[in-house]
Amino acid sequence: QRQMVRDAINGSCALDNSTTSRGEESEAEEGTNTFVIGVILSVVADVIIAISLNVQKTAHMRNEGADGKPVKGMLKLPLWWLGLLLNVGGELGNMLAYGFAPASVVAPVGSVGVIANEVIAVLFLKEPFRWRDAAGLVAIVGGVVLIIVAVPEDPVDLNAVVLQREYYARPAAYGYLIGLWCAVVLFLVHVEPRYAQKSVLVWLLLCSMISSTTVIAARGFSSMLTQAVGGDCAGAHCVGDELFPPCRLTLAHYLFWVLLAIIVTTAIWSAYFLNRAMMIFGNTEVVPVYYCTFTLASIVGGGVVYREFSGMPWQQWLQFLAGVALALGGVLAITSGRGKSARGGGAVLPEPSEQEQPAELPAPEAGGGRRAERLARARAHNQARRPFARLSSEEKAAELRRQSRGSFAAPVGGIGSAHSSFRRDDRIHT
């Protein structure tokens, strides 16, 4: 009797598969619609993230006292909490976008947040607009358009069975992930202890490699989540010749929760290294470099694991590479030339030519009483005002440690931290 039930189920799945060819056209149209939804969702999420960052920046500016220090703790600022909620909503929207569009599209489209940030900063925060910024905006728009046109649409429904059998079990997929995490371990053991505080690339490459895993997991998790909401739990579904009960391909499958755990763990871990980089290096240096490394790592990870570039002719390859180059170049053009900041992300320290050099004071005379004491205090004050570039290596290290202890907490990035960490003023940390 059980065999008869299995035969009936397999027969129904076979009958369902025999009608697939008649619905190929409608499935292709549905794939186009989901691709457009993913792009629009990513753009809207990136704009919300840019708004949230400027809201938080405004909260910090209003909270700054006459001495340049915050009057209240940022957790006591309602405007800061509003910015945080907007940021969380934008990041969730960005994660859902991976369920509709390929990672090789969603990651570069994040540069739209830079455009929104530029518009908000110029119109509402009255920051200057340069010709370089205009060229960068044009380059970003052109790059995003080329990327969207070049990357082919993927109409395949990524449920748990399809992910396991057709994607994660491929030698190229698990070979790439094994190699990626071997590189992470190599960086943690040998590279980070020696070179992390000498080069901005060390922590940012670590963060980007870990975030690449976040993006890969988010692609599968978001696809399963959208299918669960879209009807997987409403009834049984066939995959091949097998019939699966409701929710068995999404919420009731262990892979759904494994991917969620990977997203949370890797997002927190990558944010840790991003915070360390921002505590040592200035944001004008960290943000554009991290955006480039994160975007490239996400494109490679999504392309290898999910075969997002399979079947692309060489013309589309040229379009895609040109689009990525334009988008990255536009981000670098907008974020460069904003002034040099000292490591530690604190106040901008002027170069020797920008600061008037104090006159040398004579050494205090022995037994000079109050006059000698005043001279000693003046000498100490002048010594404290020396430009950063003229400090000794020991004095520079002490200054960096002092600023690291006194600065705000660096922003915690998630999946979209490449573009969500963008700052127009690297003296402000949210």
C-alpha positions as CSV (number, residue, x, y, z in Angstrom):
1,Q,0.0,0.0,0.0
2,R,2.9,2.4,0.8
3,Q,4.4,1.6,-2.6
4,M,1.2,2.5,-4.2
5,V,1.1,5.8,-2.5
6,R,4.7,6.5,-3.6
7,D,3.9,5.6,-7.1
8,A,0.8,7.9,-7.1
9,I,3.0,10.7,-5.7
10,N,5.7,10.2,-8.3
11,G,3.1,9.9,-11.0
12,S,1.6,13.3,-10.0
13,C,5.1,14.9,-9.9
14,A,5.9,13.3,-13.3
15,L,2.6,14.7,-14.7
16,D,3.5,18.1,-13.2
17,N,6.9,18.0,-14.8
18,S,5.4,17.1,-18.2
19,T,3.5,20.4,-18.3
20,T,6.6,22.4,-17.5
21,S,7.5,23.1,-21.1
22,R,4.2,24.8,-21.6
23,G,4.9,27.2,-18.8
24,E,8.4,28.2,-19.8
25,E,7.4,31.5,-21.2
26,S,5.4,32.5,-18.1
27,E,8.3,31.4,-15.9
28,A,10.8,33.6,-17.9
29,E,8.4,36.5,-17.5
30,E,8.2,35.9,-13.7
31,G,12.0,35.7,-13.5
32,T,12.2,39.1,-15.2
33,N,9.7,40.5,-12.7
34,T,11.7,39.2,-9.7
35,F,14.9,40.6,-11.1
36,V,13.4,44.0,-11.4
37,I,12.0,43.7,-7.8
38,G,15.4,42.9,-6.5
39,V,17.1,45.9,-8.2
40,I,14.3,48.3,-7.0
41,L,14.4,46.9,-3.5
42,S,18.2,47.3,-3.3
43,V,18.1,50.9,-4.6
44,V,15.4,51.9,-2.1
45,A,17.2,50.2,0.7
46,D,20.5,52.0,-0.1
47,V,18.7,55.3,-0.2
48,I,17.2,54.6,3.2
49,I,20.6,53.7,4.6
50,A,22.1,57.0,3.2
51,I,19.3,58.9,4.9
52,S,19.8,57.1,8.2
53,L,23.5,57.9,8.2
54,N,22.9,61.6,7.6
55,V,20.2,61.6,10.3
56,Q,22.8,60.1,12.8
57,K,25.4,62.6,11.6
58,T,23.0,65.5,12.3
59,A,22.3,64.1,15.7
60,H,26.0,64.1,16.5
61,M,26.5,67.7,15.1
62,R,23.6,69.0,17.3
63,N,25.1,67.2,20.3
64,E,28.5,68.7,19.9
65,G,29.5,71.2,22.6
66,A,31.7,74.3,22.4
67,D,34.7,72.2,23.2
68,G,34.0,69.8,20.4
69,K,33.0,67.0,22.7
70,P,29.5,65.4,22.9
71,V,27.1,66.9,25.4
72,K,25.1,63.7,25.9
73,G,25.7,60.1,25.2
74,M,24.5,59.1,21.8
75,L,22.1,56.5,23.3
76,K,20.2,59.4,24.9
77,L,19.6,61.1,21.5
78,P,16.2,60.4,19.9
79,L,17.4,61.5,16.5
80,W,20.3,59.0,16.7
81,W,17.8,56.2,17.5
82,L,15.7,57.3,14.5
83,G,18.7,57.0,12.3
84,L,19.6,53.6,13.7
85,L,16.1,52.3,13.0
86,L,16.2,53.5,9.5
87,N,19.6,51.9,9.1
88,V,18.3,48.5,10.3
89,G,15.4,48.7,8.0
90,G,17.6,49.5,5.0
91,E,19.9,46.6,5.8
92,L,17.0,44.2,6.0
93,G,15.7,45.5,2.7
94,N,19.2,45.0,1.2
95,M,19.3,41.4,2.5
96,L,15.8,40.6,1.0
97,A,17.1,42.0,-2.4
98,Y,19.4,39.0,-2.6
99,G,16.4,36.8,-2.8
100,F,15.2,38.4,-6.0
101,A,18.4,39.4,-7.9
102,P,21.9,38.0,-8.2
103,A,24.6,39.0,-5.7
104,S,26.7,40.3,-8.6
105,V,24.0,42.9,-9.2
106,V,22.9,43.8,-5.6
107,A,26.4,44.5,-4.4
108,P,27.5,47.0,-7.0
109,V,24.0,48.7,-7.0
110,G,24.9,49.6,-3.4
111,S,26.9,52.6,-4.9
112,V,23.5,54.3,-5.4
113,G,23.7,55.0,-1.6
114,V,26.7,57.2,-2.3
115,I,24.6,59.2,-4.8
116,A,21.9,59.7,-2.2
117,N,24.4,60.6,0.5
118,E,25.9,63.2,-1.8
119,V,22.6,64.8,-2.7
120,I,21.5,64.9,1.0
121,A,24.9,66.4,2.1
122,V,24.8,69.1,-0.5
123,L,21.1,70.1,-0.2
124,F,20.5,69.8,3.5
125,L,23.9,69.8,5.2
126,K,25.2,72.6,2.9
127,E,28.4,70.8,2.1
128,P,30.4,71.9,-1.0
129,F,29.8,70.2,-4.4
130,R,32.8,69.8,-6.6
131,W,33.2,69.0,-10.3
132,R,34.8,65.7,-9.2
133,D,31.6,64.8,-7.4
134,A,29.6,65.4,-10.5
135,A,31.9,63.2,-12.5
136,G,31.7,60.5,-9.8
137,L,27.9,60.6,-9.8
138,V,27.7,60.2,-13.6
139,A,30.2,57.3,-13.4
140,I,28.2,55.5,-10.7
141,V,24.9,55.9,-12.6
142,G,26.5,54.6,-15.9
143,G,28.2,51.7,-14.1
144,V,25.1,50.6,-12.3
145,V,23.1,50.6,-15.6
146,L,25.8,48.6,-17.4
147,I,25.9,46.0,-14.6
148,I,22.1,45.6,-14.6
149,V,22.0,45.1,-18.4
150,A,25.0,42.8,-18.5
151,V,24.2,40.2,-15.8
152,P,21.7,37.6,-17.0
153,E,18.5,36.9,-15.0
154,D,18.2,33.7,-13.0
155,P,14.6,32.3,-13.0
156,V,15.5,29.3,-10.9
157,D,13.7,29.0,-7.5
158,L,16.4,28.5,-4.9
159,N,14.7,26.2,-2.4
160,A,16.6,24.0,0.1
161,V,16.8,21.0,-2.2
162,V,17.9,23.0,-5.3
163,L,20.6,24.8,-3.2
164,Q,22.0,21.6,-1.8
165,R,22.0,19.5,-5.0
166,E,22.7,22.0,-7.8
167,Y,24.8,24.7,-6.0
168,Y,26.4,23.9,-2.7
169,A,27.4,20.3,-3.6
170,R,29.3,21.4,-6.7
171,P,33.1,21.1,-6.4
172,A,33.6,24.7,-7.6
173,A,31.3,26.0,-4.8
174,Y,32.7,24.1,-1.8
175,G,36.2,24.4,-3.2
176,Y,35.9,28.2,-3.3
177,L,34.5,28.3,0.2
178,I,37.3,26.1,1.6
179,G,39.9,28.2,-0.2
180,L,38.3,31.4,1.1
181,W,38.3,30.3,4.7
182,C,41.9,29.0,4.4
183,A,42.8,32.5,3.3
184,V,40.9,34.0,6.3
185,V,42.8,31.7,8.7
186,L,46.1,32.6,7.0
187,F,45.4,36.3,7.5
188,L,44.4,35.8,11.2
189,V,47.5,33.7,12.1
190,H,50.3,35.3,10.0
191,V,49.3,38.6,8.3
192,E,47.1,40.4,10.9
193,P,49.5,40.3,13.9
194,R,52.4,41.7,11.7
195,Y,50.8,44.2,9.3
196,A,47.3,45.1,10.5
197,Q,48.4,48.5,11.9
198,K,50.7,49.3,9.0
199,S,48.3,48.7,6.1
200,V,44.6,49.5,5.8
201,L,44.2,46.5,3.4
202,V,44.7,43.8,6.1
203,W,41.6,44.3,8.2
204,L,39.5,45.4,5.2
205,L,40.4,42.2,3.2
206,L,39.6,40.1,6.2
207,C,36.2,41.9,6.6
208,S,35.5,41.6,2.8
209,M,36.3,37.8,2.7
210,I,34.1,37.2,5.7
211,S,31.3,39.4,4.3
212,S,31.5,37.4,1.0
213,T,30.3,34.4,3.0
214,T,27.5,36.6,4.5
215,V,26.4,37.5,1.0
216,I,26.5,33.9,-0.2
217,A,24.4,32.8,2.8
218,A,22.0,35.8,2.4
219,R,21.4,34.9,-1.3
220,G,20.1,31.4,-0.3
221,F,18.3,32.5,2.9
222,S,16.4,35.3,1.3
223,S,15.4,33.1,-1.7
224,M,14.0,30.5,0.7
225,L,12.3,33.2,2.8
226,T,10.5,34.8,-0.2
227,Q,9.3,31.3,-1.3
228,A,8.0,30.6,2.1
229,V,6.0,33.8,2.1
230,G,5.0,33.3,-1.5
231,G,3.3,30.0,-1.1
232,D,5.7,27.1,-0.2
233,C,3.9,26.6,3.2
234,A,0.4,26.7,1.5
235,G,0.7,23.2,0.1
236,A,3.0,20.4,-1.1
237,H,5.4,21.0,-4.0
238,C,7.3,18.8,-6.4
239,V,11.1,19.0,-7.0
240,G,12.0,16.6,-9.8
241,D,10.1,13.4,-9.1
242,E,9.8,14.0,-5.4
243,L,6.8,15.6,-3.6
244,F,7.6,17.6,-0.4
245,P,5.1,18.6,2.2
246,P,4.3,22.2,3.1
247,C,7.3,24.3,4.3
248,R,9.7,21.3,3.8
249,L,11.6,23.2,1.2
250,T,12.0,26.4,3.3
251,L,11.2,27.0,6.9
252,A,11.0,23.4,8.0
253,H,14.4,22.6,6.4
254,Y,17.5,22.7,8.5
255,L,19.4,24.6,5.8
256,F,17.2,27.7,6.3
257,W,18.3,28.0,9.9
258,V,22.0,27.1,9.2
259,L,22.1,30.0,6.7
260,L,20.5,32.4,9.2
261,A,23.2,31.4,11.8
262,I,25.9,32.0,9.2
263,I,24.5,35.4,8.3
264,V,24.4,36.6,12.0
265,T,27.8,35.2,12.9
266,T,29.7,36.4,9.9
267,A,28.0,39.9,9.9
268,I,29.1,40.5,13.5
269,W,32.6,39.1,12.9
270,S,33.2,41.2,9.8
271,A,31.8,44.3,11.7
272,Y,34.5,43.7,14.3
273,F,37.3,44.0,11.8
274,L,35.7,47.0,10.1
275,N,35.5,48.8,13.5
276,R,39.2,48.0,14.2
277,A,40.2,49.5,10.9
278,M,38.1,52.7,11.6
279,M,39.7,53.1,15.0
280,I,43.2,53.1,13.5
281,F,42.7,54.6,10.0
282,G,40.7,57.6,8.9
283,N,37.2,57.0,7.4
284,T,38.2,58.8,4.1
285,E,40.7,56.0,3.7
286,V,38.7,53.1,5.0
287,V,35.3,53.7,3.3
288,P,36.3,53.7,-0.4
289,V,38.8,50.9,0.0
290,Y,36.3,48.7,1.8
291,Y,33.6,49.4,-0.7
292,C,35.9,48.2,-3.5
293,T,37.1,45.1,-1.7
294,F,33.6,44.2,-0.5
295,T,32.1,44.6,-3.9
296,L,34.7,42.6,-5.7
297,A,34.5,39.8,-3.0
298,S,30.7,39.6,-3.3
299,I,30.8,39.5,-7.1
300,V,33.3,36.7,-7.1
301,G,31.5,34.7,-4.4
302,G,28.1,35.0,-6.0
303,G,29.5,34.2,-9.4
304,V,31.3,31.0,-8.3
305,V,28.8,29.6,-5.9
306,Y,25.6,30.5,-7.8
307,R,26.9,30.4,-11.4
308,E,25.7,33.9,-12.0
309,F,28.0,34.3,-15.0
310,S,27.3,31.0,-16.7
311,G,26.5,31.4,-20.4
312,M,27.5,35.1,-20.6
313,P,29.0,36.0,-24.0
314,W,32.1,38.1,-24.1
315,Q,30.1,41.3,-24.9
316,Q,28.2,41.0,-21.6
317,W,31.5,40.3,-19.8
318,L,32.9,43.6,-21.2
319,Q,29.8,45.5,-20.2
320,F,29.9,44.0,-16.7
321,L,33.6,44.7,-16.1
322,A,33.2,48.3,-17.5
323,G,30.2,48.8,-15.2
324,V,32.1,47.6,-12.1
325,A,35.1,49.8,-13.0
326,L,32.8,52.9,-13.5
327,A,31.0,52.3,-10.2
328,L,34.2,51.8,-8.2
329,G,35.8,54.8,-9.9
330,G,32.8,57.0,-9.1
331,V,32.9,56.1,-5.4
332,L,36.6,56.8,-5.2
333,A,36.2,60.2,-7.0
334,I,33.5,61.3,-4.6
335,T,35.3,60.1,-1.4
336,S,38.8,61.3,-2.3
337,G,40.2,64.7,-1.7
338,R,38.2,65.4,1.4
339,G,41.2,66.2,3.5
340,K,43.6,64.0,5.4
341,S,42.6,62.7,8.7
342,A,44.8,61.3,11.4
343,R,44.6,57.7,12.3
344,G,42.1,57.0,14.9
345,G,39.3,58.9,13.1
346,G,39.4,61.8,15.4
347,A,39.8,65.5,14.7
348,V,41.8,66.4,11.6
349,L,45.4,67.2,12.4
350,P,46.9,69.9,10.2
351,E,50.1,69.5,8.3
352,P,53.1,71.6,9.2
353,S,52.4,74.2,6.5
354,E,48.8,74.6,7.7
355,Q,49.6,75.5,11.3
356,E,51.5,78.4,12.6
357,Q,54.6,77.2,14.4
358,P,54.9,78.4,17.9
359,A,58.0,80.3,18.8
360,E,60.6,78.5,20.9
361,L,60.6,79.6,24.5
362,P,63.7,79.9,26.7
363,A,64.3,77.2,29.3
364,P,63.1,78.2,32.7
365,E,65.7,79.5,35.0
366,A,66.5,77.7,38.2
367,G,64.9,79.4,41.2
368,G,62.9,81.7,39.0
369,G,59.7,81.3,41.0
370,R,56.4,82.1,39.3
371,R,58.1,83.3,36.2
372,A,59.9,80.0,35.7
373,E,56.6,78.1,36.4
374,R,54.7,80.2,33.7
375,L,57.5,79.6,31.2
376,A,57.4,75.8,31.9
377,R,53.6,75.7,31.4
378,A,53.9,77.7,28.1
379,R,56.6,75.3,26.9
380,A,54.3,72.3,27.7
381,H,51.4,74.0,25.9
382,N,53.5,74.7,22.8
383,Q,54.8,71.2,22.8
384,A,51.2,69.9,22.8
385,R,50.4,72.1,19.8
386,R,53.1,70.6,17.6
387,P,51.8,69.3,14.3
388,F,51.2,65.5,14.1
389,A,53.8,65.1,11.4
390,R,56.6,66.5,13.6
391,L,55.9,64.3,16.6
392,S,58.3,61.4,17.3
393,S,57.1,57.9,16.8
394,E,56.5,57.4,20.5
395,E,54.5,60.6,20.6
396,K,52.5,59.6,17.6
397,A,51.6,56.2,19.1
398,A,50.5,58.0,22.3
399,E,48.3,60.4,20.4
400,L,46.7,57.6,18.4
401,R,45.9,55.7,21.6
402,R,44.5,58.8,23.2
403,Q,42.2,59.4,20.2
404,S,41.1,55.8,20.0
405,R,40.0,56.0,23.7
406,G,38.2,59.3,23.1
407,S,36.4,58.7,19.8
408,F,32.9,57.5,19.3
409,A,32.3,53.8,18.6
410,A,32.7,53.0,15.0
411,P,29.7,52.0,13.0
412,V,28.7,48.3,13.0
413,G,28.2,47.1,9.4
414,G,26.2,44.3,8.2
415,I,25.6,42.8,4.8
416,G,25.5,46.2,3.1
417,S,28.3,47.7,5.2
418,A,30.4,48.5,2.2
419,H,28.1,51.4,1.2
420,S,26.3,51.9,4.6
421,S,29.6,53.0,6.3
422,F,30.0,56.0,3.9
423,R,30.8,59.3,5.7
424,R,31.2,62.7,4.3
425,D,32.9,63.9,7.5
426,D,35.3,61.4,9.0
427,R,35.3,63.1,12.3
428,I,31.9,61.6,13.1
429,H,31.4,58.0,14.0
430,T,27.9,56.6,14.4
